[in-house]
């Protein structure tokens, strides 16, 4: 019997450990912590004087991050804030923009390159309030949504400065999920681990008398 010596056989115990490590490695490789939402396929616009705490005036990117703006000042996260706070808002996010704070310029700037970007609070990432108006529009950026560890491409097309708090941008959206079973390498490694287990178990049974 294949597993007759499993409780006491050192080879089978080693095999079980190897098999466990194989499965952990296989499935952890498909559940990486970071997500990247590339491109600019989703458009959002908040009109001047639109109430920021109403859902239709918020970009609810994830469960933790609802981007909006009051009638003046900067962006904030309506999920956890009711107004902009300097050096904090939008809460739970970090930002990087092309050519600012030591970040690269186009065409190398994108969410896919997040590991090489420098992230800061939103206002600071744009050089502070005095530089924000001239820096924000048509400059590629990346949002890091900290709670879900997601990196999203973003490009502002409007930033209202005359009162009213209007703004608009395009950003990346969540890619379609890729099932593990559709990735060819997963079955290959599962099969290899099972073959290894079978070979070691058979050898152990021959050695100790099946």
C-alpha positions, 0 to 999 in steps of 0.5 A, a space after each residue: 500500500 502506497 502510504 503504509 509507512 507514512 507515519 514513520 517513514 522518514 522518506 515519506 515524511 520528507 516527501 510530504 514536506 516537499 509536496 506541501 512546499 510545491 503547492 504553496 509555491 504554485 498557488 502563492 505565485 498566482 496570488 501576488 499581493 500587488 495588482 496593476 490596473 494599466 491604461 486609461 479606459 475609465 473616465 470620471 468627472 466631478 462638476 463644479 459645486 456638485 456635492 462631494 459626499 453624494 455617490 455619483 460625485 465620487 470615483 469609488 475605485 475600490 471598497 476603501 477608496 472613494 475619490 472626490 473633491 469639495 468646492 475648493 482645495 484638494 482631493 479627499 477619500 470620501 470613504 474615510 474623510 469628509 474634507 481635504 486634509 493637507 499631507 494626508 488626503 486622499 487618505 489611504 493613497 500614495 501618488 507619483 507623477 511623471 517627471 516630479 519628485 525624481 520620477 521618470 518621464 514618458 514613455 517609461 512612466 506607468 503603473 507597471 513600473 511601480 517598483 521604480 517610482 517614488 510615492 508621496 501624499 497627493 499634494 506633495 507628489 505634485 510639488 505642493 499647492 503652489 505648483 499643483 495647478 500647472 503640474 496636474 493636467 496632462 501629466 501621467 500619474 500612478 495611484 497606490 491604493 494602500 489597503 488593497 495594494 493596487 497601482 492604478 494609472 491616472 491622467 487628469 484632463 481638468 482641474 478647476 481652479 476658479 471655485 466649485 471643485 471640478 476635476 476630471 481624469 481617466 484611469 485604469 480599471 480592474 483587469 479581468 481575473 485569470 483563473 489559475 486553471 487557465 495558466 498552463 504552468 500550474 497543471 505542469 507543476 502540480 503533476 510534477 509534484 504528484 509524480 515526485 510524491 509517487 516516486 518517493 513513496 514507491 521507493 520507500 515501500 520497496 525499501 521498508 517492505 510494502 
